[in-house]
Structure formats: C-alpha cells, structure tokens
Amino acid sequence: MDNSGVHGTFNIRFIATLSIISVLLNLVYHFFIMLCIKYDRKISFGWKYVTMIFDFTIVSFVLLPTGGDKSIFFLIYFVIILSNGLRYGMRLVLSGLLTFNLCYLGVLFYQYYPDFLIADISTESIKITGFWIIGLYIGYLSRRFEHLHEEVEHYKSILSKLPGNIEPDE
C-alpha cells in the first residue's frame, strides 16, 4: 500500500468537503445555542453527545484518505476527548471512548478490508489503550474539579451564615 493514503491518494477535495460540512453544522449548532439563550430555553444535554459523536465521525472520515491507521490526524481524536472531557465530565468521556472505539475500528476495517490482517496489531492496541488511559484520566480530573467546586460552594455558604459576614467575591 502506498503511504499517501488508504487508496494511494491524498484527496484534498474530500478533506475540504468534510471541513465545510463540519463548519456548517457547527454554525447551525451555534445559532441553535444563541436562540436558546435569547429565548431563555434550556439546551438538552443530549446535544453534547451528538456533537461529540459527529466530531469523532468526521475525524474518522478524514483518516481514510490521509493514511488510515498511520494518519497524522489521529491526534485530533485526543483533542476531541480532552476538550469534551474537561467541559462535560466522566459520563461524556465514557461515551466518547466507546464512540472512538467504534469509529476507529471502522477505519481499520475499511483500511484492511477484505482480509483484515492488520500489519502491526500491537501498535494499534497501544494506541487504543493509550487513548482509553488518557480519556479516563481526563474524566477523573473533570470529576475532581466538580468535587472541588462543590466544596468551595459549601464553604461559601457556611461563611455567608456567619454574623458580620462580608459577602465573598464571586
């Protein structure tokens, strides 16, 4: 196989099309959030999952013409799990890790179809295991931050009940 991609070509049109679709859908999501804020509506927690799944899917499609399992764009998976994990916590991290497994396995199946003989299965195992370790650690850090935030709020409420209390800064 040629090193320039799964099918031997780096298809810039394919990458550009995926980028445009991604930008357009993110703009639609942004306007949806703005409308919810404007009309004081609550945004469903499920949208966070939908956007993360979409991000993993787009990255998986980008991997196909850029080298598959050897693509430099594999690192974008880490950016997705880091940013979503720090913002939304452990539950989203776990679903993100499962989504990553499905998407990346799809890339591997596509790349190595029909015989499914992965050239270096140990490297792929290390990549997937490393991704899980980093993802779980980010989820842990996010949960720890939430716990510390709750603790600070608890101490603020105790301080506000003391006589002669000056309101703590927000």
Order of alpha helices (4+ residues) and beta strands (2+ residues): alpha-alpha-alpha-alpha-alpha
